[in-house]
Amino acid sequence: HCIGFTVASYRFLEGGLRPEAYTPGVAVTYDIEREIDIMRTIAAAGSLYWVKSVWSSEVSGTPREVLDALIDLGEPVDLSIFLPGLAGGHSLLAYGVEEVAPQKYHILVYDNNYPGEESYVEVDYEANTWRYDHGAVNPGVAAIPYEGDAETETLRFIPLSAYEDVVCPFCETEAAGEEDAGFTLLSFLGRGDVLVETEQGAIGMVDGEIINEIPGALLIPQRGQLSADDAPEIILPPAAGDYTVRFNGLQRVSSMSPDFIVALNKLTPTTEENRLQVTVDNKSIAYQAGGTQSPVLKSTVKQDDASVSVALLGVEMADGQGIAIGAAPGGEGMELRSQEADISEATLLVVRLTDESETLFISTAVDIQENTAVALDIAA
């Protein structure tokens, strides 16, 4: 929620929000009572971070480059700070820059963990380093120094004006072009290695090192207590096409694009490599287990005028075994295919939704012999 606090604090500063509108009689924001209205305001403000017009405005680089960009911009920003490996992300409201000595600067910040207190991020311009002595993902956690250098990419910012000029991500407009639609968001629960491979290259984080070889792709580090220790989210552009996610140590992997959603839930974090292959054109996925796994595998696609969701659970897989869900070879319906696994008594849930009706199919006795397939007639 730290992003929401930063954005809401800026709106209070600018006069767009007023404390007494939430708690009558109070004059400062940190005296506002914890009620539903203010909590909704903070949550809504924080959610804007996931809008393309906001996250695409992020400025990153070396501490020296970030400082120069802040001075050139000359307006308040949502300042991101991270521990090495882009972990423990936190949001600060940065509102000014002071030169306190030759080549020494303070980025003046408001930290919502310390209401009413002034603070700053130190930048050594010559050494190309930065440091913040009060870093924490929430006020209940002991503060520790956050610091970085020219190699870490742990100091970033988004102009707060980007949160005020949000472009609706789901509204149809005449100005919308192909470059504004069709991107894929990959999200992860847990902290492990993640590498997404496409024909254009790879993006991810392996052994704490950032990799991004894909034009137009973006790696978004997580901020806030709820997700600051999760693997960074990844944005793939429409041109990326099919992709393979190689990962370990995660509990969930999900992928969302305009007409195709994939989710792998209830994974057991292991050191072995898991693999999720996604074929975009025929909306198919193939999962290969790393270590012993029994995940919930879900795929949702648009077919003609219907939305079809297929969920499979209760599949026990050993290391290297897998399951695939995708379009049938003839293009009609879908199929489940075993990969080196003998599946028995799995549970299958299929939901077909149109504007006029909802059709539900459930089976608790799905059997698929090793390296064979079961066809699903979803047109009915």
GUVO-555964 format. One record per residue (C-alpha): chain; x, y, z; residue number from 1. Coordinates in nm, 4 decimals. Each point is the difference from the previous one (the first is absolute). Layout:
BEGIN
+-------+----------+----------+----------+-----+
: kette :        x :        y :        z :  nr :
+-------+----------+----------+----------+-----+
:     A :        X :        Y :        Z : NUM :
...
+-------+----------+----------+----------+-----+
END
This chain:
BEGIN
+-------+----------+----------+----------+-----+
: kette :        x :        y :        z :  nr :
+-------+----------+----------+----------+-----+
:     A :   0.0000 :   0.0000 :   0.0000 :   1 :
:     A :   0.3006 :   0.2343 :   0.0132 :   2 :
:     A :  -0.0627 :   0.1125 :  -0.3599 :   3 :
:     A :  -0.3578 :   0.0885 :   0.0921 :   4 :
:     A :   0.1235 :   0.1996 :   0.3004 :   5 :
:     A :   0.2471 :   0.1883 :  -0.2218 :   6 :
:     A :  -0.2590 :   0.0886 :  -0.2651 :   7 :
:     A :  -0.2681 :   0.0903 :   0.2555 :   8 :
:     A :   0.2501 :   0.2128 :   0.1978 :   9 :
:     A :   0.0818 :   0.1918 :  -0.3173 :  10 :
:     A :  -0.3689 :   0.0645 :  -0.0605 :  11 :
:     A :  -0.0387 :   0.1307 :   0.3557 :  12 :
:     A :   0.3041 :   0.2224 :  -0.0584 :  13 :
:     A :  -0.1460 :   0.1388 :  -0.3224 :  14 :
:     A :  -0.3410 :   0.0602 :   0.1582 :  15 :
:     A :  -0.1909 :  -0.2575 :  -0.2033 :  16 :
:     A :  -0.0745 :  -0.1867 :   0.3225 :  17 :
:     A :  -0.0702 :   0.1542 :   0.3411 :  18 :
:     A :   0.0395 :  -0.1716 :   0.3400 :  19 :
:     A :  -0.3289 :   0.1310 :   0.1386 :  20 :
:     A :  -0.1874 :  -0.1702 :  -0.2839 :  21 :
:     A :   0.0942 :  -0.3330 :   0.1596 :  22 :
:     A :   0.0042 :   0.0853 :   0.3701 :  23 :
:     A :  -0.1801 :   0.3221 :   0.1000 :  24 :
:     A :   0.2112 :   0.2408 :   0.2012 :  25 :
:     A :   0.3469 :  -0.1353 :  -0.0826 :  26 :
:     A :   0.2615 :   0.2208 :  -0.1607 :  27 :
:     A :   0.2770 :  -0.2456 :  -0.0939 :  28 :
:     A :  -0.0140 :  -0.3229 :  -0.1972 :  29 :
:     A :   0.1482 :  -0.2275 :   0.2649 :  30 :
:     A :  -0.2845 :   0.0862 :   0.2392 :  31 :
:     A :  -0.2571 :  -0.1417 :  -0.2436 :  32 :
:     A :  -0.1825 :  -0.2931 :   0.1572 :  33 :
:     A :   0.0449 :  -0.3390 :  -0.1626 :  34 :
:     A :  -0.3366 :  -0.0300 :  -0.1706 :  35 :
:     A :  -0.1219 :  -0.1521 :  -0.3250 :  36 :
:     A :  -0.0012 :   0.3230 :  -0.2041 :  37 :
:     A :   0.3669 :   0.0852 :   0.0537 :  38 :
:     A :   0.1029 :  -0.3637 :  -0.0411 :  39 :
:     A :  -0.1796 :  -0.0091 :  -0.3351 :  40 :
:     A :   0.1696 :   0.3221 :  -0.1056 :  41 :
:     A :   0.3442 :  -0.1403 :   0.0813 :  42 :
:     A :  -0.0707 :  -0.3365 :  -0.1667 :  43 :
:     A :  -0.1391 :   0.1630 :  -0.3164 :  44 :
:     A :   0.2998 :   0.2335 :  -0.0231 :  45 :
:     A :   0.2420 :  -0.2900 :   0.0346 :  46 :
:     A :  -0.1768 :  -0.2087 :  -0.2632 :  47 :
:     A :   0.0786 :   0.2622 :  -0.2646 :  48 :
:     A :   0.3607 :  -0.1207 :   0.0021 :  49 :
:     A :  -0.1083 :  -0.2929 :  -0.2203 :  50 :
:     A :  -0.1428 :   0.2236 :  -0.2741 :  51 :
:     A :   0.2249 :   0.0099 :  -0.3045 :  52 :
:     A :   0.0106 :   0.3796 :  -0.0203 :  53 :
:     A :   0.1430 :  -0.0016 :   0.3555 :  54 :
:     A :   0.2515 :  -0.2872 :   0.0055 :  55 :
:     A :   0.1303 :   0.0969 :  -0.3436 :  56 :
:     A :   0.0942 :   0.3416 :   0.1450 :  57 :
:     A :   0.2584 :  -0.1485 :   0.2384 :  58 :
:     A :   0.3516 :   0.1480 :  -0.0114 :  59 :
:     A :   0.2882 :  -0.2240 :   0.1037 :  60 :
:     A :   0.3751 :   0.0013 :  -0.0331 :  61 :
:     A :   0.3040 :   0.0731 :   0.2123 :  62 :
:     A :  -0.0392 :   0.2213 :   0.3103 :  63 :
:     A :   0.1639 :   0.2837 :  -0.1926 :  64 :
:     A :  -0.2413 :  -0.0400 :  -0.2932 :  65 :
:     A :  -0.3026 :  -0.0198 :   0.2290 :  66 :
:     A :   0.1079 :   0.3136 :   0.1873 :  67 :
:     A :   0.0553 :   0.1928 :  -0.3250 :  68 :
:     A :  -0.3451 :  -0.1071 :  -0.1221 :  69 :
:     A :  -0.1609 :   0.1114 :   0.3276 :  70 :
:     A :   0.1629 :   0.3434 :  -0.0224 :  71 :
:     A :  -0.0998 :   0.0401 :  -0.3658 :  72 :
:     A :  -0.3590 :  -0.1075 :   0.0738 :  73 :
:     A :  -0.0446 :   0.2366 :   0.2920 :  74 :
:     A :  -0.3206 :  -0.1536 :   0.1362 :  75 :
:     A :  -0.0999 :  -0.2509 :   0.2721 :  76 :
:     A :   0.0497 :  -0.3677 :  -0.0804 :  77 :
:     A :  -0.0762 :  -0.3491 :   0.1265 :  78 :
:     A :   0.3550 :  -0.1025 :   0.0950 :  79 :
:     A :   0.0732 :  -0.3741 :   0.0153 :  80 :
:     A :   0.2747 :  -0.1433 :   0.2195 :  81 :
:     A :   0.1059 :  -0.3650 :   0.0082 :  82 :
:     A :   0.2427 :  -0.2291 :   0.1718 :  83 :
:     A :   0.2523 :  -0.1873 :  -0.2186 :  84 :
:     A :  -0.1750 :  -0.2342 :  -0.2401 :  85 :
:     A :  -0.2978 :   0.2408 :  -0.0181 :  86 :
:     A :  -0.1475 :  -0.1434 :   0.3223 :  87 :
:     A :  -0.1744 :   0.1846 :   0.2853 :  88 :
:     A :  -0.1394 :   0.2721 :  -0.2249 :  89 :
:     A :  -0.1378 :   0.3179 :   0.1614 :  90 :
:     A :  -0.1576 :   0.3200 :  -0.1330 :  91 :
:     A :   0.0947 :   0.3510 :   0.1158 :  92 :
:     A :  -0.1462 :   0.3358 :  -0.0995 :  93 :
:     A :   0.2999 :   0.2000 :  -0.1254 :  94 :
:     A :  -0.0662 :   0.3726 :  -0.0229 :  95 :
:     A :   0.3376 :   0.1724 :  -0.0381 :  96 :
:     A :   0.3782 :  -0.0221 :  -0.0376 :  97 :
:     A :   0.2617 :   0.1856 :   0.2051 :  98 :
:     A :   0.3753 :   0.0194 :  -0.0586 :  99 :
:     A :   0.1406 :  -0.0228 :   0.3555 : 100 :
:     A :   0.3700 :  -0.0075 :  -0.0995 : 101 :
:     A :   0.1964 :  -0.0221 :  -0.3240 : 102 :
:     A :  -0.1185 :  -0.3141 :  -0.1829 : 103 :
:     A :  -0.2231 :  -0.0925 :   0.3000 : 104 :
:     A :  -0.3783 :   0.0212 :  -0.0308 : 105 :
:     A :  -0.3120 :  -0.0684 :   0.2056 : 106 :
:     A :  -0.3201 :  -0.1098 :  -0.1708 : 107 :
:     A :  -0.2650 :   0.1345 :   0.2372 : 108 :
:     A :  -0.2678 :  -0.2598 :   0.0688 : 109 :
:     A :  -0.3150 :  -0.0667 :   0.1987 : 110 :
:     A :  -0.0057 :  -0.3571 :   0.1281 : 111 :
:     A :  -0.3499 :  -0.1157 :   0.0964 : 112 :
:     A :   0.1596 :  -0.2309 :   0.2591 : 113 :
:     A :   0.1008 :   0.3120 :   0.1974 : 114 :
:     A :  -0.2910 :   0.2499 :  -0.0047 : 115 :
:     A :   0.0947 :   0.3616 :   0.0608 : 116 :
:     A :   0.3742 :  -0.0581 :  -0.0292 : 117 :
:     A :   0.2350 :   0.1402 :  -0.2621 : 118 :
:     A :   0.2480 :  -0.2352 :  -0.1602 : 119 :
:     A :   0.2321 :  -0.0310 :  -0.2966 : 120 :
:     A :   0.1832 :  -0.2402 :  -0.2280 : 121 :
:     A :   0.3732 :   0.0688 :  -0.0227 : 122 :
:     A :   0.1638 :   0.0008 :  -0.3437 : 123 :
:     A :   0.3750 :   0.0147 :  -0.0500 : 124 :
:     A :   0.0224 :   0.1308 :  -0.3546 : 125 :
:     A :   0.3705 :  -0.0677 :  -0.0455 : 126 :
:     A :  -0.0113 :  -0.3545 :   0.1419 : 127 :
:     A :  -0.3318 :  -0.0641 :  -0.1791 : 128 :
:     A :  -0.1601 :  -0.1493 :   0.3130 : 129 :
:     A :  -0.3121 :   0.0591 :   0.2090 : 130 :
:     A :  -0.1105 :  -0.0820 :   0.3554 : 131 :
:     A :  -0.3171 :   0.0246 :   0.2115 : 132 :
:     A :   0.0376 :  -0.0797 :   0.3694 : 133 :
:     A :  -0.3656 :  -0.0637 :   0.0861 : 134 :
:     A :  -0.1065 :  -0.2612 :  -0.2537 : 135 :
:     A :  -0.2864 :  -0.2373 :   0.0874 : 136 :
:     A :  -0.3016 :  -0.1452 :  -0.1804 : 137 :
:     A :  -0.2264 :   0.1050 :   0.2903 : 138 :
:     A :   0.0322 :   0.1887 :   0.3321 : 139 :
:     A :  -0.0177 :  -0.3226 :   0.2021 : 140 :
:     A :   0.3283 :  -0.1252 :  -0.1461 : 141 :
:     A :   0.3369 :   0.1147 :   0.1337 : 142 :
:     A :   0.1521 :   0.2553 :  -0.2371 : 143 :
:     A :   0.3229 :  -0.0925 :  -0.1737 : 144 :
:     A :   0.2248 :   0.1926 :  -0.2383 : 145 :
:     A :  -0.0925 :  -0.0262 :  -0.3678 : 146 :
:     A :   0.2818 :   0.0802 :  -0.2393 : 147 :
:     A :   0.1155 :  -0.0558 :  -0.3540 : 148 :
:     A :   0.2499 :   0.0933 :  -0.2668 : 149 :
:     A :   0.0299 :   0.0297 :  -0.3765 : 150 :
:     A :  -0.0537 :  -0.3729 :  -0.0498 : 151 :
:     A :  -0.2988 :  -0.0772 :   0.2240 : 152 :
:     A :  -0.2825 :   0.2008 :  -0.1679 : 153 :
:     A :  -0.1632 :   0.0234 :   0.3436 : 154 :
:     A :  -0.0974 :   0.3699 :  -0.0168 : 155 :
:     A :  -0.2824 :   0.0930 :  -0.2417 : 156 :
:     A :  -0.2913 :   0.2392 :  -0.0304 : 157 :
:     A :  -0.3328 :   0.0675 :  -0.1696 : 158 :
:     A :  -0.1216 :   0.3620 :  -0.0317 : 159 :
:     A :  -0.3077 :   0.0401 :   0.2184 : 160 :
:     A :  -0.1598 :   0.1899 :  -0.2864 : 161 :
:     A :  -0.0201 :  -0.3383 :  -0.1790 : 162 :
:     A :  -0.2458 :  -0.1162 :   0.2681 : 163 :
:     A :  -0.2173 :   0.3040 :  -0.0723 : 164 :
:     A :  -0.0016 :  -0.0463 :  -0.3801 : 165 :
:     A :  -0.0940 :  -0.3673 :  -0.0043 : 166 :
:     A :  -0.1075 :  -0.1465 :  -0.3337 : 167 :
:     A :  -0.2824 :  -0.2519 :   0.0449 : 168 :
:     A :   0.1470 :  -0.3436 :  -0.0832 : 169 :
:     A :  -0.3309 :  -0.1640 :  -0.0976 : 170 :
:     A :  -0.1939 :   0.2843 :  -0.1650 : 171 :
:     A :  -0.0374 :  -0.0019 :  -0.3786 : 172 :
:     A :   0.1300 :   0.3193 :  -0.1577 : 173 :
:     A :   0.0589 :   0.1105 :  -0.3578 : 174 :
:     A :   0.3599 :   0.0853 :   0.0876 : 175 :
:     A :   0.0829 :  -0.3485 :   0.1267 : 176 :
:     A :   0.2472 :  -0.1790 :  -0.2251 : 177 :
:     A :   0.1518 :  -0.3455 :  -0.0145 : 178 :
:     A :   0.2909 :   0.1099 :   0.2152 : 179 :
:     A :  -0.2422 :   0.0887 :   0.2809 : 180 :
:     A :  -0.1732 :  -0.3375 :   0.0165 : 181 :
:     A :   0.0831 :  -0.3633 :   0.0313 : 182 :
:     A :   0.2843 :   0.0092 :   0.2512 : 183 :
:     A :   0.0362 :  -0.2917 :   0.2425 : 184 :
:     A :   0.0454 :   0.0369 :   0.3759 : 185 :
:     A :   0.1769 :  -0.2819 :   0.1845 : 186 :
:     A :  -0.0302 :  -0.0053 :   0.3804 : 187 :
:     A :   0.1705 :  -0.2191 :   0.2584 : 188 :
:     A :  -0.0441 :  -0.0955 :   0.3641 : 189 :
:     A :   0.3232 :  -0.0883 :   0.1738 : 190 :
:     A :   0.3646 :   0.0847 :  -0.0368 : 191 :
:     A :   0.1911 :  -0.2124 :  -0.2478 : 192 :
:     A :   0.1704 :   0.0101 :  -0.3363 : 193 :
:     A :  -0.2235 :   0.0932 :  -0.2933 : 194 :
:     A :   0.0970 :   0.0110 :  -0.3668 : 195 :
:     A :  -0.2495 :   0.0599 :  -0.2814 : 196 :
:     A :   0.1316 :  -0.1061 :  -0.3398 : 197 :
:     A :  -0.1380 :   0.1124 :  -0.3394 : 198 :
:     A :   0.1279 :   0.0028 :  -0.3568 : 199 :
:     A :   0.1078 :   0.3599 :   0.0604 : 200 :
:     A :   0.2075 :  -0.0818 :   0.3075 : 201 :
:     A :  -0.0491 :  -0.0457 :   0.3731 : 202 :
:     A :  -0.1084 :   0.2070 :   0.2998 : 203 :
:     A :   0.0062 :  -0.0781 :   0.3712 : 204 :
:     A :   0.2192 :  -0.0226 :   0.3072 : 205 :
:     A :   0.2413 :  -0.2867 :   0.0616 : 206 :
:     A :   0.2329 :  -0.0152 :   0.3016 : 207 :
:     A :  -0.0907 :   0.3628 :   0.0746 : 208 :
:     A :   0.1064 :   0.1198 :  -0.3463 : 209 :
:     A :  -0.2433 :   0.1889 :  -0.2252 : 210 :
:     A :  -0.0314 :  -0.1284 :  -0.3562 : 211 :
:     A :  -0.1932 :   0.1855 :  -0.2711 : 212 :
:     A :   0.0739 :  -0.0679 :  -0.3662 : 213 :
:     A :  -0.3535 :   0.0614 :  -0.1341 : 214 :
:     A :  -0.0853 :   0.3356 :  -0.1630 : 215 :
:     A :  -0.2996 :   0.1563 :   0.1742 : 216 :
:     A :   0.0011 :  -0.2483 :   0.2902 : 217 :
:     A :   0.0129 :   0.1232 :   0.3570 : 218 :
:     A :   0.0881 :  -0.1482 :   0.3382 : 219 :
:     A :  -0.2040 :   0.1559 :   0.2852 : 220 :
:     A :   0.1401 :  -0.0525 :   0.3516 : 221 :
:     A :  -0.2606 :  -0.0425 :   0.2741 : 222 :
:     A :  -0.0507 :   0.2540 :   0.2779 : 223 :
:     A :  -0.1871 :  -0.0142 :   0.3305 : 224 :
:     A :  -0.0250 :  -0.2568 :   0.2781 : 225 :
:     A :  -0.2413 :  -0.2325 :  -0.1819 : 226 :
:     A :   0.2269 :  -0.0615 :  -0.2982 : 227 :
:     A :   0.3391 :   0.1642 :   0.0557 : 228 :
:     A :   0.1731 :  -0.3371 :   0.0266 : 229 :
:     A :  -0.1652 :  -0.1524 :  -0.3075 : 230 :
:     A :   0.1757 :  -0.0341 :  -0.3336 : 231 :
:     A :  -0.0379 :   0.3088 :  -0.2227 : 232 :
:     A :  -0.2952 :   0.0068 :  -0.2367 : 233 :
:     A :   0.0684 :  -0.0057 :  -0.3730 : 234 :
:     A :  -0.1672 :   0.1805 :  -0.2893 : 235 :
:     A :   0.0315 :  -0.1561 :  -0.3465 : 236 :
:     A :  -0.0892 :   0.2038 :  -0.3106 : 237 :
:     A :  -0.2413 :  -0.1437 :  -0.2614 : 238 :
:     A :   0.2889 :  -0.0722 :  -0.2372 : 239 :
:     A :   0.1622 :  -0.2388 :   0.2499 : 240 :
:     A :  -0.2227 :  -0.2879 :  -0.1180 : 241 :
:     A :   0.0313 :  -0.3451 :   0.1601 : 242 :
:     A :   0.2003 :  -0.0246 :   0.3202 : 243 :
:     A :   0.1401 :  -0.2442 :   0.2536 : 244 :
:     A :   0.0277 :   0.0766 :   0.3720 : 245 :
:     A :   0.2813 :  -0.1819 :   0.1806 : 246 :
:     A :  -0.0149 :   0.0408 :   0.3770 : 247 :
:     A :   0.0669 :  -0.1436 :   0.3439 : 248 :
:     A :  -0.0933 :   0.0862 :   0.3580 : 249 :
:     A :  -0.3477 :   0.1360 :  -0.0840 : 250 :
:     A :  -0.3502 :  -0.0700 :   0.1318 : 251 :
:     A :  -0.1944 :   0.1531 :  -0.2887 : 252 :
:     A :   0.0544 :   0.1052 :  -0.3605 : 253 :
:     A :  -0.2687 :   0.1834 :  -0.1944 : 254 :
:     A :  -0.0231 :   0.1607 :  -0.3412 : 255 :
:     A :  -0.2654 :   0.2421 :  -0.1239 : 256 :
:     A :  -0.0611 :   0.1409 :  -0.3475 : 257 :
:     A :  -0.3190 :   0.1367 :  -0.1600 : 258 :
:     A :  -0.1362 :  -0.3381 :  -0.1137 : 259 :
:     A :   0.2101 :  -0.2586 :   0.1836 : 260 :
:     A :   0.0549 :  -0.0535 :   0.3730 : 261 :
:     A :   0.2197 :  -0.2690 :   0.1544 : 262 :
:     A :   0.0506 :  -0.0823 :   0.3678 : 263 :
:     A :   0.2141 :  -0.2582 :   0.1802 : 264 :
:     A :  -0.0981 :  -0.0026 :   0.3666 : 265 :
:     A :   0.1005 :  -0.1987 :   0.3093 : 266 :
:     A :   0.3487 :  -0.0722 :  -0.1262 : 267 :
:     A :   0.2521 :  -0.1442 :   0.2417 : 268 :
:     A :   0.3129 :   0.2196 :   0.0027 : 269 :
:     A :   0.2896 :  -0.2178 :  -0.1108 : 270 :
:     A :   0.3551 :   0.0484 :  -0.1197 : 271 :
:     A :  -0.0696 :  -0.2062 :  -0.3134 : 272 :
:     A :  -0.0939 :   0.1872 :  -0.3165 : 273 :
:     A :  -0.3689 :   0.0165 :  -0.0937 : 274 :
:     A :  -0.1041 :   0.0909 :  -0.3525 : 275 :
:     A :  -0.3183 :   0.1591 :  -0.1355 : 276 :
:     A :  -0.0348 :   0.0265 :  -0.3787 : 277 :
:     A :  -0.2660 :   0.2310 :  -0.1448 : 278 :
:     A :  -0.0978 :  -0.0066 :  -0.3669 : 279 :
:     A :  -0.1876 :   0.3201 :  -0.0723 : 280 :
:     A :  -0.1761 :  -0.0683 :  -0.3319 : 281 :
:     A :  -0.1741 :  -0.3252 :   0.0949 : 282 :
:     A :  -0.0307 :   0.0931 :   0.3696 : 283 :
:     A :   0.1792 :  -0.3048 :   0.1355 : 284 :
:     A :   0.2170 :  -0.0533 :   0.3073 : 285 :
:     A :   0.2329 :  -0.2786 :   0.1083 : 286 :
:     A :   0.1358 :  -0.0337 :   0.3522 : 287 :
:     A :   0.2966 :  -0.2172 :   0.0971 : 288 :
:     A :   0.0541 :  -0.0577 :   0.3708 : 289 :
:     A :   0.3205 :   0.0825 :   0.1820 : 290 :
:     A :   0.0105 :  -0.2418 :   0.2917 : 291 :
:     A :  -0.3183 :  -0.1568 :   0.1375 : 292 :
:     A :  -0.2998 :   0.2201 :  -0.0789 : 293 :
:     A :  -0.3800 :  -0.0044 :   0.0205 : 294 :
:     A :  -0.1053 :   0.3411 :  -0.1325 : 295 :
:     A :  -0.3337 :   0.1478 :  -0.0966 : 296 :
:     A :   0.0271 :   0.0723 :  -0.3721 : 297 :
:     A :  -0.2470 :   0.2448 :  -0.1528 : 298 :
:     A :  -0.0441 :   0.1396 :  -0.3504 : 299 :
:     A :  -0.2599 :   0.2521 :  -0.1161 : 300 :
:     A :  -0.0449 :   0.0841 :  -0.3688 : 301 :
:     A :  -0.2388 :   0.1827 :  -0.2264 : 302 :
:     A :  -0.1504 :  -0.2155 :  -0.2760 : 303 :
:     A :  -0.2450 :   0.1692 :  -0.2353 : 304 :
:     A :  -0.2668 :   0.1576 :   0.2237 : 305 :
:     A :   0.0883 :  -0.2033 :   0.3091 : 306 :
:     A :   0.2504 :   0.0061 :   0.2825 : 307 :
:     A :   0.1185 :  -0.3483 :   0.0964 : 308 :
:     A :   0.1794 :  -0.0779 :   0.3245 : 309 :
:     A :   0.1637 :  -0.3384 :   0.0614 : 310 :
:     A :   0.1397 :  -0.0914 :   0.3433 : 311 :
:     A :   0.1800 :  -0.3242 :   0.0824 : 312 :
:     A :   0.1010 :  -0.1039 :   0.3512 : 313 :
:     A :   0.0971 :  -0.3103 :   0.1884 : 314 :
:     A :   0.2740 :  -0.0945 :  -0.2471 : 315 :
:     A :   0.3049 :  -0.1482 :   0.1722 : 316 :
:     A :   0.3180 :   0.0534 :  -0.2003 : 317 :
:     A :   0.3570 :  -0.1067 :   0.0563 : 318 :
:     A :   0.3005 :   0.1974 :  -0.1183 : 319 :
:     A :  -0.0072 :   0.0320 :  -0.3801 : 320 :
:     A :  -0.3628 :  -0.1079 :  -0.0428 : 321 :
:     A :  -0.2599 :   0.2384 :  -0.1378 : 322 :
:     A :  -0.3438 :   0.0854 :  -0.1304 : 323 :
:     A :  -0.1173 :   0.2109 :  -0.2939 : 324 :
:     A :  -0.3267 :   0.1858 :  -0.0669 : 325 :
:     A :  -0.0737 :   0.1416 :  -0.3414 : 326 :
:     A :  -0.1936 :  -0.0004 :  -0.3213 : 327 :
:     A :  -0.0736 :  -0.3400 :  -0.1514 : 328 :
:     A :   0.2026 :  -0.0879 :  -0.3128 : 329 :
:     A :  -0.2988 :   0.0676 :  -0.2282 : 330 :
:     A :  -0.0560 :   0.3418 :   0.1523 : 331 :
:     A :  -0.3379 :  -0.0931 :   0.1529 : 332 :
:     A :  -0.0270 :  -0.0243 :   0.3784 : 333 :
:     A :   0.2879 :  -0.0590 :   0.2384 : 334 :
:     A :   0.2046 :  -0.2912 :   0.1261 : 335 :
:     A :   0.1944 :  -0.1087 :   0.3053 : 336 :
:     A :   0.3262 :  -0.1821 :  -0.0714 : 337 :
:     A :   0.2224 :  -0.1914 :   0.2396 : 338 :
:     A :   0.3759 :   0.0342 :  -0.0314 : 339 :
:     A :   0.1836 :  -0.2959 :   0.1546 : 340 :
:     A :  -0.2668 :  -0.0203 :   0.2735 : 341 :
:     A :  -0.2764 :  -0.2511 :   0.0693 : 342 :
:     A :  -0.2887 :   0.2115 :   0.1296 : 343 :
:     A :  -0.2880 :  -0.1517 :   0.1955 : 344 :
:     A :  -0.2995 :   0.1359 :   0.1892 : 345 :
:     A :   0.0879 :   0.3618 :  -0.0664 : 346 :
:     A :  -0.2675 :   0.2698 :   0.0284 : 347 :
:     A :  -0.1002 :   0.1982 :  -0.3073 : 348 :
:     A :  -0.2141 :   0.3134 :   0.0024 : 349 :
:     A :  -0.1128 :   0.1619 :  -0.3263 : 350 :
:     A :  -0.2064 :   0.3203 :  -0.0141 : 351 :
:     A :  -0.1318 :   0.1396 :  -0.3280 : 352 :
:     A :  -0.1422 :   0.3495 :   0.0265 : 353 :
:     A :  -0.1863 :   0.2034 :  -0.2632 : 354 :
:     A :  -0.2209 :   0.3086 :   0.0185 : 355 :
:     A :  -0.3049 :  -0.2259 :   0.0124 : 356 :
:     A :   0.1045 :  -0.3027 :   0.2048 : 357 :
:     A :   0.2453 :  -0.1732 :   0.2304 : 358 :
:     A :   0.0872 :  -0.3688 :  -0.0392 : 359 :
:     A :   0.1823 :  -0.1912 :   0.2727 : 360 :
:     A :   0.1639 :  -0.3416 :  -0.0225 : 361 :
:     A :   0.1700 :  -0.1776 :   0.2906 : 362 :
:     A :   0.1685 :  -0.3391 :   0.0158 : 363 :
:     A :   0.1888 :  -0.1453 :   0.2950 : 364 :
:     A :   0.1170 :  -0.3100 :  -0.1835 : 365 :
:     A :   0.2183 :   0.1160 :  -0.2888 : 366 :
:     A :   0.2449 :  -0.2677 :  -0.1168 : 367 :
:     A :   0.2683 :   0.0632 :  -0.2622 : 368 :
:     A :   0.2494 :  -0.2679 :  -0.0857 : 369 :
:     A :   0.3640 :   0.0922 :  -0.0414 : 370 :
:     A :   0.0670 :   0.2044 :  -0.3178 : 371 :
:     A :  -0.3651 :  -0.0117 :  -0.1145 : 372 :
:     A :  -0.2706 :   0.2681 :  -0.0267 : 373 :
:     A :  -0.3649 :   0.0530 :   0.0964 : 374 :
:     A :  -0.2158 :   0.2209 :  -0.2228 : 375 :
:     A :  -0.2405 :   0.2564 :   0.1459 : 376 :
:     A :  -0.3089 :   0.1042 :  -0.1971 : 377 :
:     A :  -0.0549 :   0.3562 :   0.1210 : 378 :
:     A :  -0.2307 :   0.1200 :  -0.2763 : 379 :
:     A :  -0.3144 :  -0.1428 :   0.1572 : 380 :
+-------+----------+----------+----------+-----+
END
